[in-house]
């Protein structure tokens, strides 16, 4: 008799595989099975059970850094809140750099948009704080 005790689905650059712990009689066997194109039925089952990250929200505030992750599995959604330790030297600085890059990009995009708006025909555009006649 064969009983699967544990199956771990692993995604990597070269494809995907299932690492399984199987009981064959009273003997425990560990095996790795590559998932290929011939495994369409198995792949469809895995697709239904695979957790998908739908949204990641990075938040930084005074004394607080947090990552909120919205995930789905099948038709169910899950939200995970991951507060970062104040002594975190890996993820927190990366979040800070990401938020800084987003802010810089936002300002650049806004400046470019304003520049393009002024070039389109704004010789008579009023200065901020003045009332056009």
KOLSEFI-854504 format. One record per residue: residue in one letter; x, y, z of N, C-alpha, C, O in turn. Coordinates in nm, 4 decimals. Example, Ala and Ser with C-alpha at 12.3 -4.5 7.8 and 13.67 -1.06 7.14 Angstrom:
<recs>
> A | 1.3190 | -0.5690 | 0.7800 | 1.2300 | -0.4500 | 0.7800 | 1.3200 | -0.3300 | 0.7800 | 1.4236 | -0.3319 | 0.8465;
> S | 1.2850 | -0.2250 | 0.7080 | 1.3670 | -0.1060 | 0.7140 | 1.2900 | 0.0030 | 0.7870 | 1.3409 | 0.1138 | 0.8039;
</recs>
This chain:
<recs>
> X | 0.0829 | -0.1167 | 0.0000 | 0.0000 | 0.0000 | 0.0000 | 0.0883 | 0.1244 | 0.0000 | 0.1907 | 0.1275 | 0.0683;
> X | 0.0492 | 0.2280 | -0.0769 | 0.1238 | 0.3530 | -0.0880 | 0.0389 | 0.4658 | -0.0299 | -0.0783 | 0.4814 | -0.0642;
> X | 0.1013 | 0.5449 | 0.0601 | 0.0320 | 0.6593 | 0.1196 | 0.1242 | 0.7799 | 0.1104 | 0.2385 | 0.7752 | 0.1558;
> X | 0.0739 | 0.8883 | 0.0513 | 0.1524 | 1.0115 | 0.0427 | 0.1323 | 1.0877 | 0.1727 | 0.0202 | 1.1266 | 0.2056;
> X | 0.2412 | 1.1093 | 0.2471 | 0.2352 | 1.1792 | 0.3751 | 0.2480 | 1.3310 | 0.3571 | 0.1891 | 1.4090 | 0.4319;
> X | 0.3264 | 1.3707 | 0.2561 | 0.3521 | 1.5124 | 0.2370 | 0.3927 | 1.5359 | 0.0926 | 0.4712 | 1.4594 | 0.0364;
> X | 0.3391 | 1.6424 | 0.0320 | 0.3776 | 1.6804 | -0.1036 | 0.4033 | 1.8304 | -0.1036 | 0.3172 | 1.9088 | -0.0636;
> X | 0.5212 | 1.8698 | -0.1483 | 0.5599 | 2.0102 | -0.1521 | 0.5802 | 2.0509 | -0.2967 | 0.6616 | 1.9925 | -0.3683;
> X | 0.5050 | 2.1523 | -0.3390 | 0.5142 | 2.2036 | -0.4750 | 0.6188 | 2.3138 | -0.4761 | 0.6083 | 2.4105 | -0.4006;
> X | 0.7197 | 2.2996 | -0.5616 | 0.8316 | 2.3940 | -0.5668 | 0.8405 | 2.4521 | -0.7071 | 0.8503 | 2.3789 | -0.8057;
> X | 0.8368 | 2.5850 | -0.7145 | 0.8541 | 2.6555 | -0.8420 | 0.9964 | 2.7088 | -0.8481 | 1.0465 | 2.7640 | -0.7502;
> X | 1.0609 | 2.6925 | -0.9618 | 1.1943 | 2.7495 | -0.9802 | 1.2120 | 2.7849 | -1.1267 | 1.1262 | 2.7537 | -1.2092;
> X | 1.3217 | 2.8492 | -1.1591 | 1.3438 | 2.9011 | -1.2937 | 1.3344 | 2.7932 | -1.4014 | 1.2876 | 2.8207 | -1.5119;
> X | 1.3775 | 2.6725 | -1.3713 | 1.3770 | 2.5651 | -1.4707 | 1.2441 | 2.4936 | -1.4850 | 1.2326 | 2.4035 | -1.5682;
> X | 1.1443 | 2.5299 | -1.4079 | 1.0145 | 2.4630 | -1.4129 | 0.9602 | 2.4426 | -1.2729 | 0.9826 | 2.5241 | -1.1834;
> X | 0.8890 | 2.3335 | -1.2555 | 0.8338 | 2.3053 | -1.1231 | 0.8496 | 2.1574 | -1.0919 | 0.8725 | 2.0751 | -1.1806;
> X | 0.8367 | 2.1256 | -0.9634 | 0.8498 | 1.9875 | -0.9201 | 0.7691 | 1.9653 | -0.7935 | 0.7315 | 2.0602 | -0.7247;
> X | 0.7437 | 1.8419 | -0.7646 | 0.6805 | 1.8042 | -0.6390 | 0.7790 | 1.7186 | -0.5621 | 0.8294 | 1.6180 | -0.6121;
> X | 0.8053 | 1.7608 | -0.4395 | 0.8880 | 1.6826 | -0.3485 | 0.7910 | 1.6098 | -0.2570 | 0.7125 | 1.6733 | -0.1865;
> X | 0.7958 | 1.4776 | -0.2575 | 0.6972 | 1.3984 | -0.1843 | 0.7626 | 1.3057 | -0.0830 | 0.8718 | 1.2528 | -0.1038;
> X | 0.6907 | 1.2884 | 0.0279 | 0.7271 | 1.1878 | 0.1274 | 0.6166 | 1.0836 | 0.1202 | 0.4999 | 1.1129 | 0.1464;
> X | 0.6550 | 0.9608 | 0.0840 | 0.5590 | 0.8542 | 0.0577 | 0.5893 | 0.7354 | 0.1488 | 0.7047 | 0.6961 | 0.1661;
> X | 0.4840 | 0.6798 | 0.2058 | 0.4980 | 0.5559 | 0.2830 | 0.4652 | 0.4393 | 0.1902 | 0.3546 | 0.4302 | 0.1370;
> X | 0.5612 | 0.3516 | 0.1718 | 0.5410 | 0.2284 | 0.0939 | 0.5479 | 0.1155 | 0.1960 | 0.6553 | 0.0744 | 0.2402;
> X | 0.4292 | 0.0669 | 0.2317 | 0.4238 | -0.0280 | 0.3433 | 0.4651 | 0.0460 | 0.4694 | 0.4025 | 0.1455 | 0.5060;
> X | 0.5697 | -0.0012 | 0.5363 | 0.6176 | 0.0685 | 0.6562 | 0.7491 | 0.1422 | 0.6304 | 0.8175 | 0.1831 | 0.7242;
> X | 0.7839 | 0.1586 | 0.5033 | 0.9075 | 0.2265 | 0.4641 | 0.8759 | 0.3675 | 0.4136 | 0.7910 | 0.3842 | 0.3260;
> X | 0.9439 | 0.4692 | 0.4682 | 0.9258 | 0.6062 | 0.4217 | 1.0245 | 0.6338 | 0.3083 | 1.1441 | 0.6073 | 0.3204;
> X | 0.9720 | 0.6877 | 0.1979 | 1.0537 | 0.7171 | 0.0803 | 1.0324 | 0.8638 | 0.0434 | 0.9196 | 0.9128 | 0.0414;
> X | 1.1427 | 0.9328 | 0.0143 | 1.1359 | 1.0714 | -0.0319 | 1.1692 | 1.0723 | -0.1801 | 1.2649 | 1.0091 | -0.2247;
> X | 1.0874 | 1.1459 | -0.2558 | 1.1042 | 1.1483 | -0.4002 | 1.0802 | 1.2884 | -0.4534 | 1.0068 | 1.3666 | -0.3931;
> X | 1.1421 | 1.3201 | -0.5664 | 1.1193 | 1.4467 | -0.6351 | 1.0710 | 1.4153 | -0.7758 | 1.1359 | 1.3414 | -0.8498;
> X | 0.9560 | 1.4722 | -0.8121 | 0.8966 | 1.4488 | -0.9434 | 0.8906 | 1.5796 | -1.0206 | 0.8265 | 1.6747 | -0.9760;
> X | 0.9562 | 1.5857 | -1.1355 | 0.9473 | 1.7049 | -1.2200 | 0.8101 | 1.7095 | -1.2842 | 0.7565 | 1.6066 | -1.3253;
> X | 0.7526 | 1.8304 | -1.2930 | 0.6223 | 1.8483 | -1.3565 | 0.6481 | 1.8990 | -1.4980 | 0.7004 | 2.0087 | -1.5173;
> X | 0.6111 | 1.8185 | -1.5952 | 0.6327 | 1.8548 | -1.7348 | 0.5020 | 1.8781 | -1.8090 | 0.3939 | 1.8733 | -1.7504;
> X | 0.5135 | 1.9030 | -1.9370 | 0.3957 | 1.9315 | -2.0189 | 0.3021 | 1.8120 | -2.0291 | 0.1835 | 1.8294 | -2.0573;
> X | 0.3528 | 1.6911 | -2.0069 | 0.2688 | 1.5715 | -2.0134 | 0.1835 | 1.5548 | -1.8876 | 0.0989 | 1.4656 | -1.8815;
> X | 0.2051 | 1.6391 | -1.7887 | 0.1326 | 1.6314 | -1.6624 | 0.0223 | 1.7369 | -1.6553 | 0.0072 | 1.8036 | -1.5529;
> X | -0.0547 | 1.7527 | -1.7626 | -0.1562 | 1.8586 | -1.7703 | -0.2596 | 1.8470 | -1.6587 | -0.2968 | 1.9482 | -1.5993;
> X | -0.3070 | 1.7254 | -1.6289 | -0.4081 | 1.7090 | -1.5247 | -0.3517 | 1.7475 | -1.3878 | -0.4157 | 1.8190 | -1.3107;
> X | -0.2322 | 1.6992 | -1.3596 | -0.1667 | 1.7325 | -1.2336 | -0.1414 | 1.8825 | -1.2250 | -0.1613 | 1.9431 | -1.1197;
> X | -0.0975 | 1.9426 | -1.3354 | -0.0716 | 2.0870 | -1.3367 | -0.1994 | 2.1664 | -1.3121 | -0.1959 | 2.2682 | -1.2430;
> X | -0.3134 | 2.1210 | -1.3680 | -0.4390 | 2.1931 | -1.3461 | -0.4805 | 2.1859 | -1.1996 | -0.5324 | 2.2835 | -1.1454;
> X | -0.4584 | 2.0716 | -1.1348 | -0.4868 | 2.0614 | -0.9916 | -0.3965 | 2.1551 | -0.9108 | -0.4422 | 2.2220 | -0.8182;
> X | -0.2698 | 2.1590 | -0.9466 | -0.1756 | 2.2466 | -0.8770 | -0.2117 | 2.3936 | -0.8975 | -0.1986 | 2.4744 | -0.8056;
> X | -0.2570 | 2.4281 | -1.0183 | -0.2972 | 2.5665 | -1.0451 | -0.4124 | 2.6083 | -0.9547 | -0.4172 | 2.7225 | -0.9090;
> X | -0.5055 | 2.5161 | -0.9286 | -0.6185 | 2.5466 | -0.8397 | -0.5729 | 2.5668 | -0.6956 | -0.6375 | 2.6395 | -0.6201;
> X | -0.4635 | 2.5041 | -0.6571 | -0.4178 | 2.5074 | -0.5183 | -0.3008 | 2.6016 | -0.4938 | -0.2609 | 2.6233 | -0.3794;
> X | -0.2464 | 2.6571 | -0.6003 | -0.1299 | 2.7436 | -0.5854 | -0.1717 | 2.8793 | -0.5311 | -0.2673 | 2.9403 | -0.5790;
> X | -0.1007 | 2.9242 | -0.4334 | -0.1250 | 3.0541 | -0.3738 | -0.0680 | 3.1599 | -0.4668 | 0.0488 | 3.1538 | -0.5054;
> X | -0.1506 | 3.2560 | -0.5022 | -0.1077 | 3.3634 | -0.5913 | -0.1063 | 3.4947 | -0.5143 | -0.2021 | 3.5279 | -0.4445;
> X | 0.0013 | 3.5678 | -0.5276 | 0.0096 | 3.6993 | -0.4658 | -0.0599 | 3.7969 | -0.5594 | -0.0185 | 3.8152 | -0.6738;
> X | -0.1657 | 3.8591 | -0.5095 | -0.2430 | 3.9535 | -0.5896 | -0.1960 | 4.0969 | -0.5682 | -0.1985 | 4.1785 | -0.6603;
> X | -0.1528 | 4.1267 | -0.4451 | -0.1157 | 4.2640 | -0.4130 | -0.0178 | 4.2631 | -0.2961 | -0.0318 | 4.1856 | -0.2014;
> X | 0.0817 | 4.3511 | -0.3052 | 0.1763 | 4.3713 | -0.1948 | 0.1761 | 4.5202 | -0.1643 | 0.2006 | 4.6020 | -0.2530;
> X | 0.1487 | 4.5557 | -0.0399 | 0.1489 | 4.6955 | 0.0014 | 0.2635 | 4.7152 | 0.0993 | 0.2717 | 4.6482 | 0.2023;
> X | 0.3523 | 4.8088 | 0.0650 | 0.4651 | 4.8417 | 0.1512 | 0.4305 | 4.9710 | 0.2233 | 0.3942 | 5.0699 | 0.1595;
> X | 0.4412 | 4.9712 | 0.3539 | 0.4070 | 5.0895 | 0.4318 | 0.5213 | 5.1237 | 0.5255 | 0.5794 | 5.0373 | 0.5911;
> X | 0.5512 | 5.2511 | 0.5296 | 0.6535 | 5.2979 | 0.6237 | 0.5990 | 5.4208 | 0.6927 | 0.5457 | 5.5109 | 0.6280;
> X | 0.6121 | 5.4245 | 0.8215 | 0.5672 | 5.5393 | 0.8993 | 0.6607 | 5.5573 | 1.0161 | 0.7561 | 5.4812 | 1.0322;
> X | 0.6345 | 5.6571 | 1.0978 | 0.7204 | 5.6795 | 1.2138 | 0.7253 | 5.5556 | 1.3037 | 0.6245 | 5.5159 | 1.3620;
> X | 0.8421 | 5.4962 | 1.3136 | 0.8607 | 5.3805 | 1.4004 | 0.7906 | 5.2542 | 1.3542 | 0.7760 | 5.1602 | 1.4324;
> X | 0.7468 | 5.2494 | 1.2289 | 0.6703 | 5.1330 | 1.1830 | 0.6976 | 5.1069 | 1.0351 | 0.6927 | 5.1978 | 0.9523;
> X | 0.7259 | 4.9828 | 1.0046 | 0.7354 | 4.9370 | 0.8657 | 0.6549 | 4.8097 | 0.8585 | 0.6629 | 4.7249 | 0.9474;
> X | 0.5774 | 4.7964 | 0.7528 | 0.4898 | 4.6801 | 0.7414 | 0.4723 | 4.6431 | 0.5951 | 0.4741 | 4.7287 | 0.5068;
> X | 0.4553 | 4.5140 | 0.5717 | 0.4222 | 4.4637 | 0.4398 | 0.2879 | 4.3920 | 0.4526 | 0.2732 | 4.3005 | 0.5336;
> X | 0.1908 | 4.4338 | 0.3727 | 0.0608 | 4.3678 | 0.3692 | 0.0513 | 4.2937 | 0.2368 | 0.0716 | 4.3525 | 0.1305;
> X | 0.0204 | 4.1643 | 0.2433 | 0.0156 | 4.0813 | 0.1232 | -0.1247 | 4.0235 | 0.1090 | -0.1767 | 3.9610 | 0.2013;
> X | -0.1857 | 4.0451 | -0.0082 | -0.3151 | 3.9856 | -0.0395 | -0.2888 | 3.8699 | -0.1348 | -0.2290 | 3.8874 | -0.2409;
> X | -0.3350 | 3.7502 | -0.0947 | -0.3112 | 3.6284 | -0.1724 | -0.4437 | 3.5586 | -0.1999 | -0.5405 | 3.5751 | -0.1256;
> X | -0.4470 | 3.4809 | -0.3070 | -0.5649 | 3.3994 | -0.3357 | -0.5229 | 3.2553 | -0.3582 | -0.4153 | 3.2270 | -0.4109;
> X | -0.6103 | 3.1656 | -0.3169 | -0.5961 | 3.0230 | -0.3453 | -0.7347 | 2.9777 | -0.3858 | -0.8278 | 2.9813 | -0.3054;
> X | -0.7487 | 2.9349 | -0.5110 | -0.8819 | 2.9028 | -0.5607 | -0.9663 | 3.0279 | -0.5555 | -0.9266 | 3.1311 | -0.6096;
> X | -1.0823 | 3.0215 | -0.4916 | -1.1719 | 3.1366 | -0.4813 | -1.1559 | 3.2116 | -0.3496 | -1.2284 | 3.3079 | -0.3251;
> X | -1.0634 | 3.1699 | -0.2652 | -1.0456 | 3.2336 | -0.1343 | -0.9326 | 3.3348 | -0.1358 | -0.8294 | 3.3147 | -0.1998;
> X | -0.9543 | 3.4439 | -0.0639 | -0.8508 | 3.5462 | -0.0488 | -0.8016 | 3.5480 | 0.0951 | -0.8777 | 3.5238 | 0.1889;
> X | -0.6753 | 3.5766 | 0.1105 | -0.6125 | 3.5850 | 0.2416 | -0.5288 | 3.7121 | 0.2464 | -0.4669 | 3.7504 | 0.1471;
> X | -0.5274 | 3.7766 | 0.3613 | -0.4440 | 3.8947 | 0.3796 | -0.3494 | 3.8668 | 0.4954 | -0.3911 | 3.8244 | 0.6032;
> X | -0.2230 | 3.8912 | 0.4714 | -0.1225 | 3.8710 | 0.5743 | -0.0543 | 4.0039 | 0.6025 | -0.0100 | 4.0717 | 0.5097;
> X | -0.0455 | 4.0419 | 0.7294 | 0.0220 | 4.1636 | 0.7715 | 0.1551 | 4.1223 | 0.8343 | 0.1590 | 4.0479 | 0.9322;
> X | 0.2622 | 4.1717 | 0.7765 | 0.3952 | 4.1343 | 0.8245 | 0.4682 | 4.2571 | 0.8783 | 0.5354 | 4.3270 | 0.8024;
> X | 0.4560 | 4.2842 | 1.0073 | 0.5318 | 4.3965 | 1.0628 | 0.6800 | 4.3610 | 1.0656 | 0.7173 | 4.2470 | 1.0933;
> X | 0.7632 | 4.4591 | 1.0367 | 0.9066 | 4.4353 | 1.0348 | 0.9683 | 4.4777 | 1.1668 | 0.9327 | 4.5808 | 1.2237;
> X | 1.0584 | 4.3990 | 1.2126 | 1.1317 | 4.4270 | 1.3361 | 1.2120 | 4.5553 | 1.3168 | 1.2716 | 4.5768 | 1.2113;
> X | 1.2131 | 4.6393 | 1.4181 | 1.2862 | 4.7655 | 1.4083 | 1.4355 | 4.7447 | 1.3856 | 1.5042 | 4.8359 | 1.3394;
> X | 1.4865 | 4.6259 | 1.4175 | 1.6283 | 4.5970 | 1.4000 | 1.6561 | 4.5225 | 1.2696 | 1.7673 | 4.4745 | 1.2480;
> X | 1.5551 | 4.5127 | 1.1825 | 1.5713 | 4.4428 | 1.0550 | 1.6669 | 4.5217 | 0.9654 | 1.6425 | 4.6383 | 0.9343;
> X | 1.7743 | 4.4575 | 0.9250 | 1.8737 | 4.5243 | 0.8413 | 1.8666 | 4.4823 | 0.6951 | 1.9485 | 4.5264 | 0.6144;
> X | 1.7703 | 4.3982 | 0.6596 | 1.7629 | 4.3507 | 0.5217 | 1.6397 | 4.4034 | 0.4495 | 1.6519 | 4.4742 | 0.3495;
> X | 1.5211 | 4.3695 | 0.4992 | 1.3981 | 4.4047 | 0.4285 | 1.3625 | 4.5524 | 0.4466 | 1.3273 | 4.6194 | 0.3496;
> X | 1.3713 | 4.6033 | 0.5684 | 1.3326 | 4.7420 | 0.5949 | 1.4089 | 4.8419 | 0.5078 | 1.3454 | 4.9302 | 0.4502;
> X | 1.5414 | 4.8328 | 0.4949 | 1.6112 | 4.9268 | 0.4068 | 1.5675 | 4.9118 | 0.2602 | 1.5638 | 5.0102 | 0.1863;
> X | 1.5348 | 4.7900 | 0.2188 | 1.4868 | 4.7698 | 0.0816 | 1.3519 | 4.8373 | 0.0613 | 1.3269 | 4.8968 | -0.0435;
> X | 1.2647 | 4.8279 | 0.1620 | 1.1356 | 4.8962 | 0.1532 | 1.1574 | 5.0475 | 0.1470 | 1.0933 | 5.1165 | 0.0676;
> X | 1.2471 | 5.0984 | 0.2300 | 1.2765 | 5.2418 | 0.2271 | 1.3253 | 5.2853 | 0.0890 | 1.2818 | 5.3884 | 0.0376;
> X | 1.4154 | 5.2074 | 0.0286 | 1.4661 | 5.2409 | -0.1051 | 1.3554 | 5.2333 | -0.2089 | 1.3490 | 5.3167 | -0.2992;
> X | 1.2664 | 5.1317 | -0.1964 | 1.1540 | 5.1191 | -0.2894 | 1.0620 | 5.2404 | -0.2795 | 1.0258 | 5.2990 | -0.3815;
> X | 1.0240 | 5.2784 | -0.1572 | 0.9343 | 5.3925 | -0.1393 | 0.9997 | 5.5215 | -0.1879 | 0.9323 | 5.6076 | -0.2446;
> X | 1.1305 | 5.5356 | -0.1663 | 1.2019 | 5.6527 | -0.2168 | 1.2006 | 5.6548 | -0.3695 | 1.1794 | 5.7600 | -0.4299;
> X | 1.2230 | 5.5396 | -0.4320 | 1.2210 | 5.5310 | -0.5786 | 1.0824 | 5.5620 | -0.6337 | 1.0698 | 5.6293 | -0.7359;
> X | 0.9784 | 5.5132 | -0.5662 | 0.8408 | 5.5420 | -0.6092 | 0.8138 | 5.6919 | -0.5992 | 0.7555 | 5.7505 | -0.6905;
> X | 0.8559 | 5.7544 | -0.4885 | 0.8362 | 5.8983 | -0.4718 | 0.9097 | 5.9778 | -0.5781 | 0.8544 | 6.0722 | -0.6346;
> X | 1.0333 | 5.9407 | -0.6055 | 1.1118 | 6.0086 | -0.7083 | 1.0463 | 5.9944 | -0.8448 | 1.0364 | 6.0910 | -0.9204;
> X | 1.0017 | 5.8733 | -0.8755 | 0.9351 | 5.8491 | -1.0046 | 0.8061 | 5.9298 | -1.0151 | 0.7758 | 5.9849 | -1.1210;
> X | 0.7297 | 5.9372 | -0.9059 | 0.6062 | 6.0143 | -0.9050 | 0.6340 | 6.1610 | -0.9358 | 0.5658 | 6.2216 | -1.0186;
> X | 0.7348 | 6.2183 | -0.8687 | 0.7677 | 6.3592 | -0.8893 | 0.8142 | 6.3817 | -1.0331 | 0.7731 | 6.4790 | -1.0964;
> X | 0.8995 | 6.2928 | -1.0856 | 0.9459 | 6.3056 | -1.2245 | 0.8294 | 6.3012 | -1.3225 | 0.8228 | 6.3813 | -1.4158;
> X | 0.7374 | 6.2073 | -1.3009 | 0.6217 | 6.1930 | -1.3899 | 0.5332 | 6.3169 | -1.3826 | 0.4846 | 6.3644 | -1.4852;
> X | 0.5119 | 6.3696 | -1.2623 | 0.4304 | 6.4892 | -1.2458 | 0.4969 | 6.6091 | -1.3129 | 0.4301 | 6.6871 | -1.3809;
> X | 0.6283 | 6.6242 | -1.2941 | 0.6993 | 6.7349 | -1.3584 | 0.6900 | 6.7254 | -1.5102 | 0.6670 | 6.8258 | -1.5776;
> X | 0.7076 | 6.6055 | -1.5637 | 0.6997 | 6.5857 | -1.7083 | 0.5590 | 6.6178 | -1.7589 | 0.5431 | 6.6809 | -1.8634;
> X | 0.4600 | 6.5754 | -1.6864 | 0.3213 | 6.6030 | -1.7240 | 0.2938 | 6.7527 | -1.7235 | 0.2289 | 6.8046 | -1.8144;
> X | 0.3431 | 6.8224 | -1.6211 | 0.3245 | 6.9679 | -1.6144 | 0.3987 | 7.0379 | -1.7278 | 0.3475 | 7.1330 | -1.7868;
> X | 0.5199 | 6.9903 | -1.7580 | 0.5973 | 7.0480 | -1.8678 | 0.5235 | 7.0327 | -1.9994 | 0.5148 | 7.1273 | -2.0776;
> X | 0.4703 | 6.9137 | -2.0242 | 0.3968 | 6.8881 | -2.1481 | 0.2708 | 6.9728 | -2.1539 | 0.2346 | 7.0225 | -2.2606;
> X | 0.2039 | 6.9899 | -2.0414 | 0.0840 | 7.0738 | -2.0363 | 0.1165 | 7.2182 | -2.0662 | 0.0383 | 7.2860 | -2.1330;
> X | 0.2308 | 7.2677 | -2.0183 | 0.2719 | 7.4058 | -2.0439 | 0.3134 | 7.4252 | -2.1883 | 0.2936 | 7.5339 | -2.2426;
> X | 0.3702 | 7.3242 | -2.2528 | 0.4143 | 7.3347 | -2.3914 | 0.2972 | 7.3324 | -2.4878 | 0.3087 | 7.3851 | -2.5985;
> X | 0.1850 | 7.2732 | -2.4495 | 0.0722 | 7.2544 | -2.5406 | 0.0057 | 7.3858 | -2.5757 | -0.0639 | 7.3904 | -2.6771;
> X | 0.0208 | 7.4870 | -2.5037 | -0.0428 | 7.6135 | -2.5395 | -0.0788 | 7.6901 | -2.4150 | -0.1955 | 7.7214 | -2.3916;
> X | 0.0189 | 7.7195 | -2.3372 | -0.0114 | 7.7864 | -2.2126 | 0.0603 | 7.9189 | -2.2026 | 0.1024 | 7.9586 | -2.0940;
> X | 0.0753 | 7.9896 | -2.3166 | 0.1333 | 8.1220 | -2.3096 | 0.0483 | 8.2129 | -2.2216 | 0.0997 | 8.3029 | -2.1552;
> X | -0.0826 | 8.1881 | -2.2219 | -0.1715 | 8.2715 | -2.1415 | -0.2054 | 8.2054 | -2.0090 | -0.2956 | 8.2513 | -1.9388;
> X | -0.1351 | 8.0987 | -1.9733 | -0.1636 | 8.0325 | -1.8466 | -0.1252 | 8.1237 | -1.7312 | -0.0225 | 8.1914 | -1.7351;
> X | -0.2083 | 8.1244 | -1.6296 | -0.1843 | 8.2104 | -1.5142 | -0.0823 | 8.1472 | -1.4215 | -0.0699 | 8.0249 | -1.4152;
> X | -0.0111 | 8.2291 | -1.3515 | 0.0797 | 8.1816 | -1.2496 | -0.0018 | 8.1363 | -1.1296 | -0.1136 | 8.1834 | -1.1090;
> X | 0.0525 | 8.0470 | -1.0516 | -0.0202 | 8.0065 | -0.9301 | -0.0478 | 8.1273 | -0.8417 | 0.0412 | 8.2089 | -0.8174;
> X | -0.1701 | 8.1385 | -0.7942 | -0.2054 | 8.2463 | -0.7041 | -0.2596 | 8.3679 | -0.7752 | -0.3035 | 8.4627 | -0.7101;
> X | -0.2574 | 8.3676 | -0.9099 | -0.3146 | 8.4826 | -0.9834 | -0.4455 | 8.4406 | -1.0453 | -0.4692 | 8.3224 | -1.0702;
> X | -0.5284 | 8.5362 | -1.0693 | -0.6599 | 8.5099 | -1.1266 | -0.6580 | 8.5536 | -1.2718 | -0.6362 | 8.6714 | -1.2999;
> X | -0.6807 | 8.4593 | -1.3672 | -0.6772 | 8.5006 | -1.5076 | -0.7894 | 8.5998 | -1.5379 | -0.9010 | 8.5855 | -1.4881;
> X | -0.7590 | 8.7000 | -1.6195 | -0.8586 | 8.8024 | -1.6527 | -0.9543 | 8.7586 | -1.7593 | -1.0435 | 8.8346 | -1.7972;
</recs>
